[in-house]
């Protein structure tokens, strides 16, 4: 039953617009060709048969006159001719005239018959093969011309539909790039490219940067529906990019402007007399300074102007320094150390934020594990919220009444992208949040690991072979163990 269901399953490619449009064109062309073919066949057949019937009736009239005068009947005429169709014979004996196309020795024959008196039928016949062959030739011409027309229509239709679907696929690819964060991606459909001369048109609106707003320009070519979608996507991307850039500039400007008064506030807080109120003020000032520095770091990451200072670093000691600097009780497990080509400061920032987030929002024990180029940080709390697992960290968004501003993981993810590393947030099966950082490995160290892995595999295979040989020797009594006696 499963095999039958698999055979009856419609292929996925039949869901494409090209297939649907081609199938629709094929059905419509076949239907139209069949309709036109039937109409032409019926019309030509009626005309050909009508002309043959007219000739047969004229000849029957001549034969009837000769029969009544007692003259000799010409060939193909006579009374009760053999092969005369029974229906036509019955019509003639009833005193009426008629014609019919029948077969005489497997050849098309036109018959005409009329009454000859005393229940007999006077009939004439002549060869109708030429007319039948003409109709057959017409039918073949209709079939071949219809097939050629359908094939040409399908080719032209498939070409036209493919051009449309190609543009739709290009638009979809750009949309996916935009959704992945590439806000510079544009479709740039030729039908949406605008004439630069419209920049001086009175109906053209200029944006705040002095450029021409694409939403008010006139296209140089007539637009179809696909071009309208592409233009709308480009406009949406430009608008979204502009809003994000404005927000990034605002965040950077605010954070930058806050640095000077915060520096003065920090200096003033240091001059306060010792006491509990002073500690509270200093703590809040430190928190505000940290938030400001985080905002500045995010603005630099958003701007994409970060530069790496790469160096080859052993990963396990670096992870240990991060845990020691955090001042937290974090367990460090080293399964396999390795060297990575990375920016030490940025990597320490990523690991430090992950460890701090685990202690702040999770529960102990918190474990940092180094396994080659993969570093995992796990706590035993409630795990990451659903929105973070689905969409990733979002600044200034936290779950419920949890403390923080959602900037730590955002910075960690941004710095990981700068490092060319992959940072994935998941929840452990038995509970707790799990952050996995996969770093690009040092080329020489990676080669050494591959060589070591190959050597371990060869040693394991050799030990297995030796074990098999040793077992045979002991069973057979002819091995070295068997040779050694007391």
C-alpha positions as CSV (number, residue, x, y, z in Angstrom):
1,X,0.0,0.0,0.0
2,X,2.9,2.4,0.8
3,X,4.5,1.6,-2.5
4,X,1.2,2.3,-4.3
5,X,0.8,5.5,-2.4
6,X,4.3,6.6,-3.3
7,X,3.7,5.8,-7.0
8,X,0.5,7.8,-7.0
9,X,2.1,10.8,-5.2
10,X,2.2,13.9,-7.4
11,X,5.8,15.0,-8.0
12,X,6.8,18.3,-6.4
13,X,7.8,19.9,-9.6
14,X,4.2,19.9,-10.7
15,X,3.5,22.6,-8.2
16,X,5.7,25.1,-10.0
17,X,4.1,28.0,-11.9
18,X,5.9,27.0,-15.1
19,X,4.4,23.5,-15.0
20,X,0.9,24.8,-14.2
21,X,1.0,27.4,-17.0
22,X,2.4,25.0,-19.5
23,X,-0.2,22.4,-18.6
24,X,-3.0,25.0,-18.8
25,X,-1.7,26.1,-22.3
26,X,-1.5,22.5,-23.4
27,X,-5.1,21.7,-22.4
28,X,-6.4,24.9,-23.9
29,X,-4.5,24.4,-27.1
30,X,-5.6,20.8,-27.4
31,X,-9.2,21.7,-26.8
32,X,-9.1,24.6,-29.3
33,X,-7.4,22.4,-31.9
34,X,-9.9,19.7,-31.4
35,X,-12.8,22.1,-31.7
36,X,-11.4,23.8,-34.8
37,X,-10.5,20.4,-36.3
38,X,-14.0,19.1,-35.9
39,X,-15.6,22.2,-37.3
40,X,-13.3,22.1,-40.4
41,X,-13.8,18.4,-40.9
42,X,-17.6,18.6,-40.7
43,X,-17.7,21.6,-43.0
44,X,-15.4,20.1,-45.7
45,X,-17.1,16.7,-45.4
46,X,-20.5,18.2,-45.8
47,X,-19.4,20.2,-48.8
48,X,-17.6,17.2,-50.5
49,X,-20.4,14.8,-49.8
50,X,-23.0,17.3,-50.9
51,X,-21.3,17.8,-54.3
52,X,-21.1,14.0,-54.8
53,X,-24.8,13.6,-53.8
54,X,-25.7,16.2,-56.4
55,X,-23.8,14.5,-59.1
56,X,-25.4,11.1,-58.2
57,X,-28.9,12.5,-58.3
58,X,-28.3,14.2,-61.7
59,X,-27.0,10.9,-63.0
60,X,-29.9,9.0,-61.5
61,X,-32.3,11.4,-63.3
62,X,-30.6,10.7,-66.6
63,X,-30.6,6.9,-66.0
64,X,-34.3,7.1,-65.0
65,X,-35.2,8.9,-68.3
66,X,-33.3,6.3,-70.3
67,X,-34.9,3.4,-68.4
68,X,-38.4,4.8,-69.0
69,X,-37.6,5.2,-72.8
70,X,-36.3,1.7,-72.9
71,X,-32.7,2.7,-73.8
72,X,-29.7,0.8,-72.7
73,X,-28.4,1.8,-69.3
74,X,-24.9,3.0,-68.9
75,X,-22.2,1.1,-66.9
76,X,-22.7,1.5,-63.1
77,X,-26.5,1.8,-63.4
78,X,-29.2,-0.9,-63.3
79,X,-32.2,-2.4,-61.5
80,X,-31.6,-4.0,-58.1
81,X,-27.8,-3.8,-58.5
82,X,-25.8,-6.1,-56.2
83,X,-24.3,-4.3,-53.3
84,X,-27.1,-1.7,-53.1
85,X,-27.5,-0.7,-49.4
86,X,-30.6,-2.2,-47.9
87,X,-31.7,1.1,-46.5
88,X,-31.5,2.8,-49.8
89,X,-33.3,-0.1,-51.5
90,X,-36.1,0.2,-49.1
91,X,-36.3,3.9,-49.7
92,X,-36.5,3.4,-53.5
93,X,-39.2,0.7,-53.3
94,X,-41.3,3.1,-51.3
95,X,-41.3,5.4,-54.2
96,X,-38.6,7.9,-53.0
97,X,-35.2,8.9,-54.2
98,X,-32.1,9.0,-52.1
99,X,-28.3,8.8,-51.9
100,X,-25.9,7.1,-49.6
101,X,-22.1,6.6,-49.3
102,X,-21.3,2.9,-49.0
103,X,-18.6,0.4,-49.7
104,X,-18.3,-1.6,-52.8
105,X,-15.4,-4.2,-52.7
106,X,-13.9,-2.1,-49.9
107,X,-13.9,1.0,-52.0
108,X,-15.9,4.1,-51.1
109,X,-18.9,4.3,-53.4
110,X,-21.6,6.9,-53.9
111,X,-25.1,5.4,-54.5
112,X,-28.3,7.0,-55.7
113,X,-31.5,5.0,-56.1
114,X,-35.1,5.6,-57.1
115,X,-38.3,3.6,-57.8
116,X,-38.3,1.4,-60.9
117,X,-41.8,0.0,-60.5
118,X,-43.1,-3.4,-59.3
119,X,-41.1,-3.2,-56.1
120,X,-37.8,-2.7,-57.7
121,X,-35.1,-0.1,-57.3
122,X,-33.2,1.7,-60.1
123,X,-29.7,2.6,-58.9
124,X,-26.5,4.2,-60.0
125,X,-23.1,4.1,-58.5
126,X,-19.7,5.7,-59.0
127,X,-16.3,5.7,-57.3
128,X,-16.1,8.1,-54.3
129,X,-12.5,7.2,-53.4
130,X,-11.2,10.6,-54.5
131,X,-13.5,12.5,-52.1
132,X,-12.8,10.1,-49.3
133,X,-9.1,10.4,-49.8
134,X,-9.4,14.2,-49.8
135,X,-11.2,14.1,-46.5
136,X,-8.6,11.8,-45.0
137,X,-5.8,14.0,-46.2
138,X,-7.6,17.0,-44.7
139,X,-7.9,15.2,-41.4
140,X,-4.2,14.4,-41.4
141,X,-3.3,18.0,-42.2
142,X,-5.5,19.1,-39.3
143,X,-3.8,16.7,-36.9
144,X,-0.3,17.7,-38.0
145,X,-1.0,21.4,-38.1
146,X,-2.6,21.2,-34.7
147,X,0.3,19.3,-33.3
148,X,2.8,21.9,-34.7
149,X,0.6,24.8,-33.5
150,X,0.4,23.3,-30.0
151,X,4.1,22.6,-29.8
152,X,5.0,26.1,-31.0
153,X,2.4,27.6,-28.5
154,X,3.9,25.5,-25.7
155,X,7.4,26.6,-26.5
156,X,6.5,30.2,-26.7
157,X,4.3,30.0,-23.6
158,X,7.0,28.2,-21.6
159,X,9.6,30.7,-22.7
160,X,7.3,33.6,-21.6
161,X,6.4,31.9,-18.3
162,X,10.0,31.0,-17.6
163,X,11.0,34.7,-18.0
164,X,8.3,35.6,-15.5
165,X,9.2,32.9,-13.0
166,X,12.9,33.7,-13.3
167,X,12.2,37.3,-12.3
168,X,10.0,35.9,-9.4
169,X,12.8,33.7,-8.3
170,X,15.2,36.6,-8.3
171,X,12.7,38.6,-6.3
172,X,12.4,35.7,-3.8
173,X,16.1,35.4,-3.5
174,X,16.4,39.1,-2.7
175,X,13.6,38.8,-0.1
176,X,15.4,35.9,1.6
177,X,18.7,37.9,1.6
178,X,16.8,40.9,3.2
179,X,15.2,38.6,5.8
180,X,18.7,37.2,6.6
181,X,19.9,40.8,7.4
182,X,21.4,42.0,4.0
183,X,19.5,45.2,3.8
184,X,21.6,46.3,0.8
185,X,20.1,43.6,-1.4
186,X,17.9,44.9,-4.2
187,X,16.1,43.3,-7.1
188,X,16.8,46.2,-9.5
189,X,14.3,45.0,-12.1
190,X,15.0,46.8,-15.4
191,X,11.3,47.7,-15.5
192,X,11.7,49.6,-12.2
193,X,14.9,51.4,-13.2
194,X,14.2,55.1,-13.2
195,X,15.3,57.8,-15.6
196,X,17.9,60.1,-13.9
197,X,16.3,63.0,-15.8
198,X,13.3,62.7,-13.6
199,X,15.3,64.0,-10.7
200,X,14.6,67.5,-12.1
201,X,10.9,66.8,-12.6
202,X,8.6,68.9,-10.5
203,X,6.7,65.8,-9.5
204,X,9.8,64.1,-8.2
205,X,10.3,64.3,-4.4
206,X,13.8,64.4,-2.9
207,X,14.7,62.7,0.3
208,X,16.5,64.2,3.3
209,X,20.0,63.3,1.9
210,X,19.5,65.1,-1.4
211,X,18.8,61.9,-3.4
212,X,15.7,61.1,-5.3
213,X,13.1,59.1,-3.5
214,X,12.5,56.0,-5.7
215,X,8.9,55.9,-4.6
216,X,8.2,59.1,-6.6
217,X,10.3,58.5,-9.7
218,X,8.8,57.6,-13.0
219,X,10.0,54.2,-14.5
220,X,11.6,54.3,-17.9
221,X,9.6,51.3,-19.1
222,X,6.0,50.2,-18.6
223,X,5.7,48.0,-15.5
224,X,4.0,44.6,-15.2
225,X,2.9,42.9,-12.1
226,X,6.2,41.3,-11.4
227,X,8.0,44.6,-11.8
228,X,5.5,46.2,-9.4
229,X,6.3,43.5,-6.8
230,X,10.0,43.9,-7.3
231,X,9.7,47.7,-7.0
232,X,7.6,47.4,-3.9
233,X,10.2,45.0,-2.4
234,X,13.1,47.4,-3.2
235,X,11.1,50.3,-1.7
236,X,10.4,48.4,1.4
237,X,14.0,47.4,1.8
238,X,15.2,51.0,1.3
239,X,12.6,52.2,3.8
240,X,13.5,49.6,6.3
241,X,17.2,50.2,5.9
242,X,16.7,53.9,6.4
243,X,14.7,53.4,9.6
244,X,17.3,51.0,10.9
245,X,20.1,53.4,10.1
246,X,18.3,56.2,11.8
247,X,17.8,54.0,14.9
248,X,21.4,53.0,14.9
249,X,22.6,56.6,14.5
250,X,20.2,57.7,17.3
251,X,21.5,54.9,19.6
252,X,25.1,55.7,18.9
253,X,24.6,59.5,19.3
254,X,22.8,59.0,22.6
255,X,25.4,56.6,24.0
256,X,28.2,58.9,22.8
257,X,26.6,62.0,24.4
258,X,26.1,60.1,27.7
259,X,29.7,59.2,28.1
260,X,30.9,62.7,29.1
261,X,28.2,63.4,31.8
262,X,28.6,59.8,33.0
263,X,32.3,60.3,33.4
264,X,31.7,63.4,35.6
265,X,29.0,61.5,37.5
266,X,31.3,58.7,38.2
267,X,34.0,61.1,39.4
268,X,31.5,62.8,41.6
269,X,30.3,59.5,43.0
270,X,33.9,58.6,44.0
271,X,34.0,61.8,46.1
272,X,31.0,60.9,48.2
273,X,31.6,59.8,51.8
274,X,31.5,56.1,52.5
275,X,28.1,54.6,53.3
276,X,25.2,52.6,52.1
277,X,23.7,55.4,50.0
278,X,27.1,56.0,48.3
279,X,27.4,52.3,47.4
280,X,23.9,52.4,45.8
281,X,24.8,55.5,43.8
282,X,28.1,54.0,42.6
283,X,26.4,50.8,41.7
284,X,23.8,52.6,39.6
285,X,26.5,54.8,38.0
286,X,28.5,51.7,37.1
287,X,25.4,50.0,35.7
288,X,24.6,53.0,33.6
289,X,28.2,53.2,32.3
290,X,28.1,49.5,31.4
291,X,24.9,50.0,29.5
292,X,26.3,53.0,27.6
293,X,29.4,51.1,26.7
294,X,27.3,48.2,25.5
295,X,25.2,50.5,23.3
296,X,28.4,52.0,21.8
297,X,29.7,48.4,21.1
298,X,26.4,47.5,19.4
299,X,26.4,50.6,17.3
300,X,30.0,49.7,16.1
301,X,28.8,46.2,15.3
302,X,25.8,47.5,13.4
303,X,28.0,49.8,11.4
304,X,30.1,46.9,10.3
305,X,33.4,48.7,10.7
306,X,35.0,46.2,13.1
307,X,38.5,45.0,12.3
308,X,40.0,41.8,13.6
309,X,43.4,41.4,15.2
310,X,44.0,37.7,14.5
311,X,46.4,35.5,16.4
312,X,46.7,31.8,17.1
313,X,45.4,31.1,20.6
314,X,45.1,27.9,22.7
315,X,41.4,27.7,23.5
316,X,41.5,26.0,26.9
317,X,43.7,28.5,28.7
318,X,41.8,31.4,27.2
319,X,38.5,29.9,28.5
320,X,40.0,29.5,32.0
321,X,41.1,33.2,32.0
322,X,37.6,34.3,31.1
323,X,36.0,32.3,33.9
324,X,38.6,33.6,36.4
325,X,38.0,37.2,35.3
326,X,34.3,36.8,35.7
327,X,34.6,36.0,39.4
328,X,31.9,33.4,39.2
329,X,31.8,29.7,40.2
330,X,31.9,28.2,36.8
331,X,33.1,24.7,36.1
332,X,35.5,24.3,33.2
333,X,35.8,21.0,31.4
334,X,38.4,20.5,28.7
335,X,37.6,17.5,26.6
336,X,40.1,18.4,23.9
337,X,42.2,21.5,23.6
338,X,43.1,23.1,20.3
339,X,44.4,26.3,18.8
340,X,42.2,28.7,17.1
341,X,42.9,31.6,14.7
342,X,40.9,34.4,16.4
343,X,40.8,37.8,18.0
344,X,41.5,37.2,21.6
345,X,39.8,40.3,23.0
346,X,36.6,39.6,21.0
347,X,36.5,35.9,21.9
348,X,36.9,36.8,25.6
349,X,34.0,39.2,25.2
350,X,31.8,36.5,23.7
351,X,32.6,33.9,26.4
352,X,32.4,36.4,29.2
353,X,28.9,37.5,28.1
354,X,27.7,33.9,27.8
355,X,29.0,33.0,31.3
356,X,27.6,36.2,32.8
357,X,24.2,35.6,31.2
358,X,24.2,32.0,32.5
359,X,24.8,33.1,36.0
360,X,22.4,36.1,35.8
361,X,19.4,34.3,34.2
362,X,20.1,30.6,34.9
363,X,20.9,28.5,37.9
364,X,24.0,26.7,39.1
365,X,25.9,24.7,38.2
366,X,27.2,26.6,35.2
367,X,29.6,24.6,33.0
368,X,31.9,25.8,30.3
369,X,33.2,22.9,28.1
370,X,36.0,23.0,25.5
371,X,35.9,20.3,22.9
372,X,38.3,21.2,20.1
373,X,37.0,24.4,18.4
374,X,33.6,24.0,20.0
375,X,32.8,25.8,23.3
376,X,29.6,25.2,25.2
377,X,28.2,27.2,28.1
378,X,25.4,25.6,30.0
379,X,23.3,26.4,33.1
380,X,20.6,24.5,34.8
381,X,17.8,27.1,34.9
382,X,14.6,27.4,32.9
383,X,16.4,27.7,29.6
384,X,16.1,30.3,26.9
385,X,12.7,31.8,26.1
386,X,10.9,30.7,23.0
387,X,11.3,34.1,21.2
388,X,15.1,33.9,21.6
389,X,15.2,30.4,20.3
390,X,13.1,31.4,17.3
391,X,14.4,34.8,16.4
392,X,17.7,35.1,18.3
393,X,18.7,37.7,20.9
394,X,16.9,41.0,20.7
395,X,18.1,44.2,22.4
396,X,16.0,45.6,25.2
397,X,13.8,42.6,25.2
398,X,13.7,40.3,28.2
399,X,11.3,37.6,29.4
400,X,8.9,38.4,32.2
401,X,10.4,40.2,35.1
402,X,14.0,39.1,34.4
403,X,16.7,41.7,35.0
404,X,18.9,43.1,32.2
405,X,18.4,44.8,28.9
406,X,19.0,41.9,26.5
407,X,22.3,43.4,25.3
408,X,24.8,40.8,26.5
409,X,23.7,38.0,24.1
410,X,23.2,40.5,21.3
411,X,26.8,41.6,21.7
412,X,28.0,38.0,21.9
413,X,26.2,37.1,18.7
414,X,27.5,40.2,16.9
415,X,31.1,39.6,18.0
416,X,30.8,35.9,17.0
417,X,29.8,37.0,13.5
418,X,32.8,39.3,13.3
419,X,35.0,36.4,14.3
420,X,33.5,34.2,11.7
421,X,32.2,31.8,14.4
422,X,28.8,30.2,14.7
423,X,26.9,30.9,17.9
424,X,23.7,28.8,18.5
425,X,21.3,29.0,21.3
426,X,19.3,25.9,22.4
427,X,17.9,24.3,25.5
428,X,19.3,21.1,26.9
429,X,17.0,18.1,26.8
430,X,17.1,17.7,30.6
431,X,16.7,21.5,31.2
432,X,18.8,24.5,31.2
433,X,20.1,26.9,28.6
434,X,22.9,25.8,26.2
435,X,25.0,28.1,24.1
436,X,27.3,26.5,21.5
437,X,30.1,28.5,20.0
438,X,31.9,26.9,17.0
439,X,35.2,28.7,16.1
440,X,37.3,28.6,13.0
441,X,40.2,26.3,13.7
442,X,43.9,27.1,13.1
443,X,44.8,25.4,9.8
444,X,48.0,23.7,11.1
445,X,46.2,22.6,14.3
446,X,43.3,21.2,12.3
447,X,45.7,19.2,10.1
448,X,47.5,17.9,13.3
449,X,44.1,16.8,14.7
450,X,43.2,15.0,11.4
451,X,46.6,13.2,11.5
452,X,46.1,12.3,15.1
453,X,42.6,11.0,14.4
454,X,44.0,8.9,11.5
455,X,46.7,7.5,13.7
456,X,44.2,6.6,16.4
457,X,42.0,4.9,13.8
458,X,45.0,2.9,12.4
459,X,46.1,1.8,16.0
460,X,42.5,0.8,16.7
461,X,42.3,-1.3,13.5
462,X,45.7,-2.8,14.2
463,X,44.7,-3.8,17.8
464,X,41.5,-5.4,16.5
465,X,43.5,-7.4,14.0
466,X,46.0,-8.4,16.6
467,X,43.2,-9.4,18.9
468,X,41.7,-11.6,16.3
469,X,45.0,-13.3,15.5
470,X,45.8,-13.8,19.2
471,X,42.4,-15.4,19.7
472,X,43.1,-17.8,16.9
473,X,46.5,-18.7,18.3
474,X,45.2,-19.4,21.7
475,X,42.4,-21.6,20.3
476,X,44.7,-23.5,18.0
477,X,47.4,-23.8,20.5
478,X,50.1,-22.6,18.1
479,X,50.6,-19.0,19.2
480,X,53.3,-17.4,21.3
481,X,51.1,-17.8,24.4
482,X,50.7,-21.5,23.6
483,X,54.5,-21.9,23.0
484,X,55.3,-20.6,26.5
485,X,55.3,-23.4,28.9
486,X,55.8,-23.7,32.6
